[in-house]
């Protein structure tokens, strides 16, 4: 593991590292914010999963989360959104919604994607093991994300309720089996059998959820992707079917940008803090 940068921020440390990933067979980069309390004890951690085209830097620099994380004593870990580097395949047309920057937090089963695109196991297993071994961070975890990362946060949390205390998301892709972004990604990474896609679909997982982690979702009503790609109504219907206590807030006038995230990130951090004890 190699440190790329370290910056003092609200009494804590904002850092960026690179490391060789076994799961992804490439060099990976992640950011981590350690609050001031980490000097004296291990602190709980929020894993943040970013959206299409993003890296570990978008949330770090735009969300404004460090001030509240420092107050609450919560570490934040921000991985990249896909494998990268020489030999890692990309969309043949260089499209933004597949390949590099678009790992979709799944374990690919189809060639040539299956060698590198294993973001699910990276986020669930490899990265937490590294973080909890190398930093003063405990195994008391929450997970959150935006858009593609919101899809990732909900699916990862629902599939691993024993590993996380709470889940939240901004503008998540709620039903990727039935939207253009999801159909392209899941079809290429997982193959043509749509039944195999269900285990990475937030709405499908919510329908059958047995353990019910606290779940908060914020969705802007001025989001350009709302109707075609995000479909929060499918998540609501799934929650009703399984009697899941979903809190889904529709925010009038807000779009898909980091201005939206920055406006409500404090709410999400305080939401998670209630369970990270």
C-alpha positions as CSV (number, residue, x, y, z in Angstrom):
1,X,0.0,0.0,0.0
2,X,1.4,3.4,-1.0
3,X,0.3,6.8,0.4
4,X,-0.4,9.3,-2.4
5,X,-1.5,12.3,-0.3
6,X,-2.5,13.4,3.2
7,X,-4.2,16.6,4.2
8,X,-5.4,17.9,7.6
9,X,-9.2,18.5,7.5
10,X,-11.4,19.5,10.5
11,X,-8.8,18.0,12.8
12,X,-8.8,14.7,11.0
13,X,-6.8,13.4,8.1
14,X,-7.9,13.1,4.5
15,X,-5.7,10.6,2.7
16,X,-5.4,8.8,-0.6
17,X,-3.7,5.5,-1.2
18,X,-3.0,3.0,-3.9
19,X,-2.6,-0.7,-3.6
20,X,-2.5,-3.9,-5.6
21,X,-5.9,-5.6,-5.6
22,X,-6.1,-9.4,-5.6
23,X,-9.8,-9.4,-6.6
24,X,-9.4,-6.9,-9.4
25,X,-5.9,-8.0,-10.7
26,X,-4.8,-4.4,-11.0
27,X,-3.6,-1.3,-9.0
28,X,-6.5,0.4,-7.2
29,X,-6.8,3.7,-5.4
30,X,-9.0,4.7,-2.5
31,X,-9.5,7.7,-0.2
32,X,-10.1,7.5,3.5
33,X,-11.0,10.2,6.0
34,X,-10.0,9.5,9.6
35,X,-11.7,11.8,12.1
36,X,-9.7,13.2,15.1
37,X,-11.1,10.6,17.4
38,X,-9.1,7.9,15.5
39,X,-5.9,9.1,17.2
40,X,-7.2,7.6,20.5
41,X,-9.4,4.6,19.4
42,X,-10.8,2.6,16.6
43,X,-13.7,4.4,15.0
44,X,-16.7,3.1,13.0
45,X,-16.7,3.5,9.3
46,X,-19.0,4.5,6.4
47,X,-18.2,3.1,3.0
48,X,-19.2,5.4,0.2
49,X,-19.7,4.1,-3.3
50,X,-19.7,6.7,-6.1
51,X,-21.5,6.8,-9.4
52,X,-20.8,6.5,-13.2
53,X,-17.6,8.2,-14.4
54,X,-16.5,9.0,-10.8
55,X,-13.3,8.1,-8.9
56,X,-12.4,8.2,-5.2
57,X,-12.0,12.0,-5.5
58,X,-15.5,13.2,-6.4
59,X,-17.0,12.6,-3.0
60,X,-13.8,13.6,-1.2
61,X,-13.7,17.0,-2.8
62,X,-17.4,17.9,-3.4
63,X,-19.6,16.4,-0.8
64,X,-18.4,18.4,2.2
65,X,-18.8,15.4,4.5
66,X,-15.6,15.7,6.6
67,X,-16.9,18.4,9.0
68,X,-19.8,16.3,10.2
69,X,-17.7,13.1,10.1
70,X,-15.2,14.8,12.4
71,X,-17.9,15.8,14.8
72,X,-19.5,12.3,14.9
73,X,-16.2,10.4,15.0
74,X,-16.9,8.4,11.8
75,X,-14.3,7.3,9.2
76,X,-15.3,7.4,5.6
77,X,-13.8,5.1,2.9
78,X,-14.2,6.0,-0.7
79,X,-13.1,3.4,-3.3
80,X,-12.8,4.0,-7.0
81,X,-15.7,2.9,-9.1
82,X,-14.0,0.2,-11.3
83,X,-10.7,-1.5,-12.0
84,X,-8.3,0.6,-14.0
85,X,-4.9,0.3,-15.7
86,X,-3.1,-1.5,-18.5
87,X,-4.9,-4.6,-19.6
88,X,-8.2,-3.7,-18.0
89,X,-10.9,-3.8,-20.8
90,X,-13.1,-0.9,-21.5
91,X,-16.3,-0.3,-23.5
92,X,-15.3,-0.6,-27.1
93,X,-16.8,2.8,-27.9
94,X,-15.5,4.5,-24.8
95,X,-19.0,5.0,-23.5
96,X,-19.4,6.5,-20.0
97,X,-21.9,4.0,-18.8
98,X,-19.9,0.8,-19.1
99,X,-16.3,-0.4,-18.5
100,X,-13.9,2.0,-16.9
101,X,-15.6,4.1,-14.3
102,X,-18.7,1.9,-14.4
103,X,-18.0,-1.3,-12.5
104,X,-21.6,-1.4,-11.1
105,X,-20.4,-3.2,-8.0
106,X,-21.0,-6.7,-9.4
107,X,-18.8,-9.8,-9.9
108,X,-18.6,-10.2,-13.7
109,X,-19.0,-13.7,-15.0
110,X,-18.5,-13.0,-18.7
111,X,-15.2,-12.7,-20.7
112,X,-13.3,-10.4,-20.9
113,X,-14.8,-8.7,-17.9
114,X,-14.6,-11.5,-15.4
115,X,-10.8,-11.2,-14.7
116,X,-10.9,-7.6,-13.4
117,X,-14.5,-6.5,-12.9
118,X,-15.2,-8.0,-9.4
119,X,-16.1,-4.8,-7.6
120,X,-18.7,-6.6,-5.4
121,X,-16.0,-8.8,-3.7
122,X,-13.6,-5.9,-3.6
123,X,-16.1,-3.7,-1.7
124,X,-17.5,-6.4,0.5
125,X,-14.3,-8.4,1.4
126,X,-10.9,-7.2,0.2
127,X,-11.1,-3.4,0.9
128,X,-12.7,-3.7,4.4
129,X,-10.0,-6.3,5.4
130,X,-7.3,-3.9,4.2
131,X,-8.9,-0.9,6.0
132,X,-9.5,-2.7,9.2
133,X,-6.0,-4.1,9.2
134,X,-4.0,-1.0,8.3
135,X,-6.1,1.8,10.0
136,X,-7.6,2.6,13.4
137,X,-11.1,1.6,12.0
138,X,-13.4,-1.0,13.5
139,X,-15.7,-3.5,11.9
140,X,-18.8,-1.4,12.8
141,X,-19.8,-0.4,9.3
142,X,-22.4,1.4,7.3
143,X,-22.7,1.9,3.5
144,X,-23.9,4.6,1.3
145,X,-23.6,5.8,-2.3
146,X,-24.9,7.8,-5.2
147,X,-26.6,6.7,-8.5
148,X,-24.7,3.6,-9.6
149,X,-23.1,3.7,-6.2
150,X,-26.6,4.0,-4.6
151,X,-27.5,0.8,-6.4
152,X,-24.3,-0.7,-5.1
153,X,-24.8,0.4,-1.5
154,X,-28.4,-1.0,-1.3
155,X,-27.5,-4.3,-3.0
156,X,-24.4,-4.8,-0.9
157,X,-26.1,-3.9,2.3
158,X,-29.2,-6.1,1.7
159,X,-27.0,-9.1,0.7
160,X,-24.8,-8.7,3.8
161,X,-27.0,-7.5,6.7
162,X,-24.5,-9.1,9.2
163,X,-21.7,-6.8,7.9
164,X,-23.5,-3.4,8.0
165,X,-25.6,-1.5,10.5
166,X,-27.4,0.8,8.1
167,X,-27.7,1.8,4.4
168,X,-28.4,5.0,2.6
169,X,-28.4,6.3,-1.0
170,X,-28.7,9.3,-3.1
171,X,-30.5,8.9,-6.5
172,X,-29.9,5.2,-6.6
173,X,-30.5,3.1,-9.7
174,X,-33.4,1.2,-8.1
175,X,-34.3,-1.4,-10.7
176,X,-31.3,-2.0,-13.0
177,X,-32.9,-5.0,-14.6
178,X,-35.4,-2.6,-16.2
179,X,-33.5,0.5,-17.2
180,X,-31.0,1.2,-20.0
181,X,-27.9,1.7,-17.7
182,X,-28.6,-1.5,-15.9
183,X,-29.5,-3.6,-18.8
184,X,-26.3,-2.7,-20.6
185,X,-24.1,-3.3,-17.6
186,X,-25.7,-6.4,-16.3
187,X,-26.1,-7.9,-19.7
188,X,-22.4,-7.5,-20.5
189,X,-21.0,-8.4,-17.1
190,X,-23.3,-11.2,-16.2
191,X,-24.6,-12.6,-19.6
192,X,-28.1,-12.9,-21.1
193,X,-29.8,-14.9,-18.4
194,X,-31.8,-12.2,-16.7
195,X,-32.6,-14.4,-13.7
196,X,-29.0,-14.1,-12.7
197,X,-29.4,-10.3,-12.6
198,X,-31.8,-10.4,-9.7
199,X,-29.1,-10.7,-7.1
200,X,-27.8,-7.3,-8.1
201,X,-31.1,-5.5,-8.3
202,X,-32.1,-3.4,-5.3
203,X,-35.8,-3.6,-5.8
204,X,-35.7,-7.4,-6.4
205,X,-33.6,-7.9,-3.2
206,X,-35.9,-5.6,-1.2
207,X,-38.9,-7.7,-2.1
208,X,-37.4,-10.8,-0.3
209,X,-35.4,-9.1,2.4
210,X,-35.6,-11.0,5.7
211,X,-33.3,-8.9,7.9
212,X,-34.3,-5.2,7.6
213,X,-31.4,-2.8,8.1
214,X,-32.3,0.9,8.5
215,X,-32.5,2.3,4.9
216,X,-32.7,6.0,3.9
217,X,-33.0,7.2,0.3
218,X,-33.0,10.8,-1.0
219,X,-34.1,11.5,-4.6
220,X,-34.2,14.9,-6.3
221,X,-37.3,15.6,-8.4
222,X,-35.4,17.7,-10.9
223,X,-33.1,14.8,-11.7
224,X,-32.8,14.3,-15.5
225,X,-32.4,10.5,-15.0
226,X,-35.4,10.1,-12.6
227,X,-38.0,8.4,-14.9
228,X,-35.8,6.5,-17.4
229,X,-32.9,5.2,-15.2
230,X,-33.6,5.6,-11.4
231,X,-37.2,4.5,-10.9
232,X,-37.6,5.0,-7.1
233,X,-41.2,3.9,-7.3
234,X,-40.0,0.3,-7.9
235,X,-38.1,0.5,-4.6
236,X,-41.2,1.8,-2.8
237,X,-43.3,-1.0,-4.2
238,X,-40.8,-3.6,-3.2
239,X,-40.6,-2.2,0.3
240,X,-44.4,-2.4,0.6
241,X,-44.4,-6.0,-0.6
242,X,-41.9,-7.1,2.1
243,X,-43.1,-4.7,4.8
244,X,-39.6,-3.0,4.8
245,X,-39.4,0.3,6.7
246,X,-37.9,2.3,3.8
247,X,-37.5,6.0,4.3
248,X,-37.6,7.5,0.7
249,X,-37.6,11.3,0.6
250,X,-38.4,13.2,-2.6
251,X,-36.6,16.5,-2.7
252,X,-38.3,19.1,-4.8
253,X,-36.0,21.0,-7.2
254,X,-32.8,19.0,-6.7
255,X,-31.0,17.3,-9.5
256,X,-28.4,14.5,-9.9
257,X,-25.4,16.5,-9.0
258,X,-23.0,16.8,-6.0
259,X,-24.9,20.0,-5.1
260,X,-27.7,17.7,-4.1
261,X,-25.4,15.3,-2.2
262,X,-23.8,18.2,-0.4
263,X,-27.2,19.6,0.6
264,X,-28.2,16.4,2.5
265,X,-25.0,14.5,3.3
266,X,-25.2,15.8,6.9
267,X,-28.7,14.1,7.3
268,X,-27.2,10.9,6.0
269,X,-24.2,10.9,8.3
270,X,-26.4,11.7,11.4
271,X,-28.7,8.9,10.3
272,X,-25.8,6.4,10.2
273,X,-24.4,7.7,13.5
274,X,-27.5,6.5,15.3
275,X,-26.6,2.9,14.4
276,X,-22.8,3.0,14.4
277,X,-22.4,2.5,18.1
